[in-house]
Amino acid sequence: MQQDHTIEARRVRFESIEGLQRRDIKLAAEVWLKDVCDSKWASRETMKLAGHLVRYMSVPDVRQVALARIEHQLQLTREEISAALRQLRHFWAVEAFSVSGDELRVALHLTTLQRLRVLEARHRFEFLMRQTAPEPGLPPPGVKWLPTERSDEAGLVEAAPAR
């Protein structure tokens, strides 16, 4: 399945990133998600959906924002998804959303303070990276580590403590 990853084809994106650059979007998504999860108004369903939306922004696969897939992965009903979206919109974490058939589209709202925190974090990170020499033996910047799949999961189970 060929997918269009252009910004116009994205199903979840910020309604405005004024003052930021495209490279700041992942950091902005982290800031947005932290603010949603730290909010006193956020329900369990809202936090789960917010995390799912941010994950989609990081790895844009349109199948991830199909309502049936969200229901299955997050174990939420359509009513719970709809209520979470309305709550996010009510508290202005989401500017707007639309559901057409099984397709979900969401415009996330990034406040001026959140954008400022993104800029401050980026500048601080860049400054600290210039000040820090890489440790010998570490992989080069940008290389990611992922665990390999194992057919034998017995090694992952911790032994019960001796009594």
N, C-alpha and C positions, 0 to 999 in steps of 0.2 A: 504494500500500500504506500504510494507516494504521498508525502505530506508537504504542504506549503508552510514553511517556517518563517515567512516574512512577518513583520510586525503587524501588518494589516490583517493577517490571517489568524493571529493569536486569539484564543478564546478568553484568556484572562490576561489583563494587562493594566498598568496604571493609566488612569484617565489623563494625567499630566505628569511629566517628569521635569518640568521647568526648572532650570538651574542645575540639573544633573546631566550626566552623560550616559550613553547606553551601557558602558562598563559598570555603572553604579547600580544597575537594576537588581542584581542579586543581593547586594548589600541593602538596598532599599526594601526589598522583599523581606529580608531578615528583620529589619527595624519595624516594618509594618506588622509582621507576625508577632514579634515580641510585644508590641503595644497591644495588639488584640488579646493575646493570651494573658497579659498582665492586667487587663481591664476587669474591674469588678463586675461589669455587666455581662461579660462573656460567659456563655453556657458551654457545657462539654461539647455539644454538637457544633456550636460556633467555632470553637477552637479546633476541632477535628477538621471541619470544612476549610477553615483558614489555612491550616497546615497543608491540606490537600491542594488548595489553589496555588500556594507558594511553590509546592513541589512541581506542579504543572509548569509554572513560569521558569523553573530551573531546567526541566526536561519536557519541552512542549510536545506532547503526544495527544492528539485530539481525542483519542480513545479514553484518556484519563478524565476528561470532563464530560463524558457521556453520563447522563443521570443514572442509568442502570449500573454503570461501572462504579460511580460514587456510592450508590446504595450498597453495592456488594462489598467494596473495599472498606468503607467506613462503618458499615452496618447501621446505616441511617435510613429511615423511610423518606419518601419524597416530601411528606409533610414536614419532617424534621429539617430536611435540606432547605425547603422553602422558608420555614420559620427562622433558620440560621441566617439565610440571605437577607430576610427582612430586618433582623436584628442588626446585622452588619450595616445595612443601609440606614437604619434608624439612628445609629451612633456614628454615622458618616465615615465608616471604614470602607464602605463600598459606595461609589457614586451612583451606580445603576447596575442592573442585571436583567437578563432576558432568558427565557426558556422557550425554545421552539422545538417541539417534539421531544427528542432525547438530548438535544444540544443545549448546553449552558454557555452563556457568555457573561463575563463579569468585568466591570471597570472598577478597579480598586482606587480608593482615594488616599493620596499621600499628602499629609499636611505640611505646611511650611516648616514647622518645628522638626518633623520627621526628615524632611529634605536637608535641613541644617545638620541634623545628627549624622546623616549619611555623608555629607561633605566633610564634617569634622572627623568622622571615623576613617574615611578614605585618606585624608591628609595625614592623620596620625599614623595610620598603618604604613603609608608610603615612607614617612619620615623614619619610623622604627625599622623598616626593612633596609633602608639605606645605612642605618647605624649598626645593624647586626650582621656579622660575618657568618656565612653558612657553616654549619658544623660538619667536620669531615665525616664521610661515610653516609651522609643523608642523601636521599635522592634529589635531583635537581628540582627547582621550583616548577610547579605546574603538574608534576607527576603525582597521580592519585593511586592509593593502595585500596584494593578491594579484596575481601576474603574470597578464597577459591571455594567452589562448591565441592562438598564431600558427600559421598554416598553413605559413609559410615559416620553417623552423628553421635555415636556412643562416646567419642572423645570429647564432645561438647558438654556432656552431662557431668555435673560436679558430684563427687562422691559424698555420700551422707556422712556427717561427722560421727566419729566413734563415740559410743556411750560408755 
